[in-house]
């Protein structure tokens, strides 16, 4: 997303700036929240997948790890003005850790050209959403012991329609952003 120049220092500065920007976007997207009984609905999944697609698998995953580390250290970056360890072991834990895998998968696919068409990017983001939802489902069902039926009811069903809307939004925004950036070069 950001043009690279030769030199290790420039690359490191670029990576740090992008990670800081990405974690700030994640924190902001967590604040757009619709409270639900176990896990709130936020814009975080959209931002995770867009970061993965824009940054690639390495920097996208690193950004999600940095985001979770900021939260674990107490910064109020999670949904609601919350930070600390509680969200990382509570009902949202599976989704939060799924962010890392989703950024990895979406970034990996984007690096292989899936970000060059709206349809392929939609598919890449759908796979990323499936990864997040599967991690959340697994944690709710087995980590918290809710069982598969209850975890499906509270951890998957409320998020399906929103995931499709976020995929469509992300898949159309990313190529538009790329064109805007390429025009400025």
N, C-alpha and C positions, 0 to 999 in steps of 0.2 A: 504494500500500500504506500509506503514511503520510499522514494527512490534511494538506492544505496550508492555510496561512493566508496572508492578504495580506502582502505585503512582500518585497522582493528579498532582504534579509538572511536572513530565515527560510527562503526557498527555497534559498539558497546553502548555509546550514548543513545543511538537510535533505539536500541532494544529497551533500554531503561525508560526512555521517554514513552515508548509505546506501551510498555507494561504499566507504567503509572497512569497513563491515559485510559488504558483498558480497565484497570481496577477502579478508577473513578467512575467510568461508565457503568460498571457492574454495580457499584454502590448506589448510583443514581437510579438505575433500573430496578433495584430492590425496593426503592421507596415508592414506586408505582405499584401498589399492592392492593389486592382484593382479598380480605381475610376469609378463609375457609376453615372448617373445623380442625384439620390437622396440618395442612400445608397451604400457605397463601399463594394466590396466583399473582405473578409479577411479570415484568418485562425482561427478567434476567435471562430466560432461555433464548429469547431473540438476540440479546446482546452477546451471549456466549457463542452462539452459532455465527453471528456476524464477525466476531473477533476471530474465531477459528478460520473462517473463510478469508478474511482480510490478512491475518497475520501468518497463516500457515500452521502446521501442526506443532512445531517446536515452540515458537513464541506464543501461540494461542494457549497451549497447555501450560507454559510457564506463567502466563498471565493469570490463568485460573488458580494455579498453585499459590501465586502471590496474593490473589484476592482472598483465598481461604486462610492464608497465613495472617493477613491483616485482620481478618475477623477473629481468628483464634487468639490473637494478641490483644483483643479487646476493642478494636476500632468498630464503631457502629455501622458496619457496611452491609449487614444482612437485612432481610425484610423486617420492617418495623425498625425503630432505632436500636438494633440489637447487635452486640458483638460478644466475643467470648467463646467458650467451648460448648455451651449448651446447644446452640443450633447445629453443631457438628456431631452431636450424639443424640439429638432429639429427632422428632418426626421428619425434619427437613434434611437430615444428614445424607441420605442416599442421593437425593437430588443434587445437593451441593457437591458431593464427590463425583457425581455423574457429570458435572460441568467440565471436569478435567478430561474425562474420556470423550465427551461430546466435542470439545474444542479440538482434541487430537484427531478424531475421526473426520470431522468436517474440514479441518485444515489439511489433512492428508488428501482427502478427495479434491479439495480446491487446488492443491498443488499439482494434481493430475488432470486439471482442466475442467473440473466440474463447476467451476465458478464462472465459466465463459458463456453459459446460456442460462436463462431463467429456469427452464425445465430441469436441467441437471442440478443447478444450485438448489432448487426446491427439493429435489430428491436427496441431495447431500444433507440439507438441513432437516429433512424428515428423518433420515437415519440418525442424525444427532439428537433429535427430539426423542426418538425411540430409545436411544442409549440413556438419556436422562431419565425418562419415565421408567425404564426397566430398572435402573439403579434405585430410583425412589420406591418403586413397587417392591423390589426385593428387600429393601431395608424395612419398609412398613410391614410387610407380610412376615418376614422371618427375624429381622433384627429387633423389632418392637413387639413381635408376636401377635399382630392383628389378624393374621391368617390371610389367605389369598383372596377370598371373597370380599372381605372388608377393605383390604388394601386396594383392590380393583375399584371398589365403590368410591373411596375417598382419595385415592392417589393417582388414578388413571382417568376415569370417566369425566371428572370436571375439567380436565385439561386437554381433551382431544380437540374440541372445536377451536379453542384458543391456539393450540399448536399449529393447526392448519392455517389460521389467520396469520400467525407470526411467520410461518414458513413463506407464505405468499408475500408478506411485507418485506421480509429479509431478502428473498430471491429477486424482488424488483428493486429494492434500494441499493443492493451491492453493485450491480452493473451501472446504475445511475451514478453512484459515488465514484466508481472507477473511471467513468467517462469524464466526470468533472475534474478529477485529479489529473488525468492524462491531458486535458485541455490546458491546465495551468503549467505544464512542463514546458 
